[in-house]
Amino acid sequence: MPGLLRGVARTAVVAGTATTVSNRVSRRQANKWSQQDQQQYEQQQYAQQPPPAPAPAAAPAPDPIAQLKQLGELHSQGVLTDEEFAAQKAKILAS
């Protein structure tokens, strides 16, 4: 009987060790595969993003002569007072 008990105990230890090792290997593989899946997912997300829009071109500088002509027309039509005309004219010439 002691020999039978020893054999059963040894089998239990071997089976328990094998189960522990098997579970550890399975967890490592699952972690490795999930990391690979995550990397592939991130690469796909990055590839699907549209390229950034180009920076808008700077607006062309307004022509001061054209602005002064328009300002003069507004003044002659009576839309601008003498003071407003002078202030806007000074602003255009200063820039």
CYANA upper distance limits for C-alpha pairs under 8 A (distance plus 0.5 A):
  1 MET  CA      5 LEU  CA      6.80
  2 PRO  CA      6 ARG  CA      6.61
  3 GLY  CA      7 GLY  CA      6.73
  4 LEU  CA      8 VAL  CA      6.74
  5 LEU  CA      9 ALA  CA      6.58
  6 ARG  CA     10 ARG  CA      6.58
  7 GLY  CA     11 THR  CA      6.64
  8 VAL  CA     12 ALA  CA      6.64
  9 ALA  CA     13 VAL  CA      6.74
 10 ARG  CA     14 VAL  CA      6.68
 11 THR  CA     15 ALA  CA      6.46
 12 ALA  CA     16 GLY  CA      6.43
 13 VAL  CA     17 THR  CA      6.55
 14 VAL  CA     18 ALA  CA      6.55
 15 ALA  CA     19 THR  CA      6.58
 16 GLY  CA     20 THR  CA      6.70
 17 THR  CA     21 VAL  CA      6.65
 18 ALA  CA     22 SER  CA      6.47
 19 THR  CA     23 ASN  CA      6.55
 20 THR  CA     24 ARG  CA      6.67
 21 VAL  CA     25 VAL  CA      6.68
 22 SER  CA     26 SER  CA      6.63
 23 ASN  CA     27 ARG  CA      6.65
 24 ARG  CA     28 ARG  CA      6.72
 25 VAL  CA     29 GLN  CA      6.66
 26 SER  CA     30 ALA  CA      6.57
 27 ARG  CA     31 ASN  CA      6.59
 28 ARG  CA     32 LYS  CA      6.60
 29 GLN  CA     33 TRP  CA      6.56
 30 ALA  CA     34 SER  CA      6.52
 31 ASN  CA     35 GLN  CA      6.65
 32 LYS  CA     36 GLN  CA      6.78
 33 TRP  CA     37 ASP  CA      6.54
 34 SER  CA     38 GLN  CA      6.52
 35 GLN  CA     39 GLN  CA      6.66
 36 GLN  CA     40 GLN  CA      6.68
 37 ASP  CA     41 TYR  CA      6.54
 38 GLN  CA     42 GLU  CA      6.63
 39 GLN  CA     43 GLN  CA      6.62
 40 GLN  CA     44 GLN  CA      6.64
 41 TYR  CA     45 GLN  CA      6.66
 42 GLU  CA     46 TYR  CA      6.56
 43 GLN  CA     47 ALA  CA      6.57
 44 GLN  CA     48 GLN  CA      6.60
 45 GLN  CA     49 GLN  CA      6.90
 62 PRO  CA     66 ALA  CA      8.43
 62 PRO  CA     67 GLN  CA      7.94
 63 ASP  CA     67 GLN  CA      6.81
 64 PRO  CA     68 LEU  CA      6.55
 64 PRO  CA     92 ILE  CA      6.85
 64 PRO  CA     93 LEU  CA      7.80
 65 ILE  CA     69 LYS  CA      6.72
 66 ALA  CA     70 GLN  CA      6.70
 67 GLN  CA     71 LEU  CA      6.51
 67 GLN  CA     92 ILE  CA      8.00
 68 LEU  CA     72 GLY  CA      6.49
 68 LEU  CA     89 LYS  CA      7.27
 68 LEU  CA     92 ILE  CA      7.97
 69 LYS  CA     73 GLU  CA      6.74
 70 GLN  CA     74 LEU  CA      6.79
 71 LEU  CA     75 HIS  CA      6.70
 71 LEU  CA     85 PHE  CA      7.46
 71 LEU  CA     88 GLN  CA      8.25
 71 LEU  CA     89 LYS  CA      8.03
 72 GLY  CA     76 SER  CA      6.59
 72 GLY  CA     85 PHE  CA      8.22
 73 GLU  CA     77 GLN  CA      6.61
 74 LEU  CA     78 GLY  CA      6.85
 74 LEU  CA     79 VAL  CA      5.77
 74 LEU  CA     80 LEU  CA      6.45
 75 HIS  CA     79 VAL  CA      6.26
 75 HIS  CA     80 LEU  CA      5.24
 75 HIS  CA     81 THR  CA      7.11
 75 HIS  CA     82 ASP  CA      7.89
 75 HIS  CA     85 PHE  CA      6.88
 80 LEU  CA     84 GLU  CA      6.26
 80 LEU  CA     85 PHE  CA      6.37
 81 THR  CA     85 PHE  CA      6.52
 82 ASP  CA     86 ALA  CA      6.63
 83 GLU  CA     87 ALA  CA      6.65
 84 GLU  CA     88 GLN  CA      6.61
 85 PHE  CA     89 LYS  CA      6.46
 86 ALA  CA     90 ALA  CA      6.58
 87 ALA  CA     91 LYS  CA      6.76
 88 GLN  CA     92 ILE  CA      6.71
 89 LYS  CA     93 LEU  CA      6.67
 90 ALA  CA     94 ALA  CA      6.47
 91 LYS  CA     95 SER  CA      7.00
